[in-house]
Amino acid sequence: MGKAVNVITGEVTDVTEGPWQTEAEIAAARRAAQGLTKLQLAIMAQRPAYGFMTAAEAEAWLGPGTIPPVAQGVLDGIADAAARSEATLRFVGATSFARLDPFILLLQSELDLSDATLDAFFTEGAAL
């Protein structure tokens, strides 16, 4: 018996016939299926368990669209001006964020977050 993951829902099921998936493949498939809306991300980011931004920063991002300092720090770290400009436009214009979005991965690195912490962030956020 092995395990298979539904890449759309992230659901893991036991299977009796191959192809088998390793735990790493299952985790990767779950991450690929995760995503949050801008509102969900803002709510989660200001919660004390994560604290990526303050409540005021989250409100300013959702309202007038002010880029939160944590996001600005990630964007400022992109050396290439054209790439930084595109990343800024993508961030400002985004209505949702995939778990494996390049910006989210940069944010994960900037904040030194483990995969488990970011997975929990997205899992909890998706339940809002």
FENJO-V223058 format. One line per field, one symbol per residue. phi: phi as a letter, one per 30 degrees, with the letter a starting at -180 (. if undefined). psi: psi as a letter, one per 30 degrees, with the letter a starting at -180 (. if undefined). burial: b if it has 24 or more other C-alpha atoms within 12 Angstrom, else e. A space follows every 10 residues. Layout:
phi->???
psi->???
burial->???
This chain:
phi->.bbbbdddci dcbdbcbddd bdeddddddd ddddabdedd dddddcdedc hdbddddddd ddddiddded dddddddddd dddddddddd ddddcabdec eedddddede chcdeddddd eddddddd
psi->kakkkjfefg kklklfklkl kleeeeeeee effklkleee eeeeffkefe hflleeeeee eecfgkkkee eeeeeffjek eeeeeeeeee eefkflkkeg keeeeeeeee fhkleeeeee eeeeeff.
burial->eeebbeeeee eeeeeeeeee beeeebbebb bbbbbbebbb bbbbbbeeeb ebbeeebbee bbeeeebbeb bbebbeeeee eeeeeebbee bbebebbbbb eebbebbbee eeeebeebbe bbbebbee
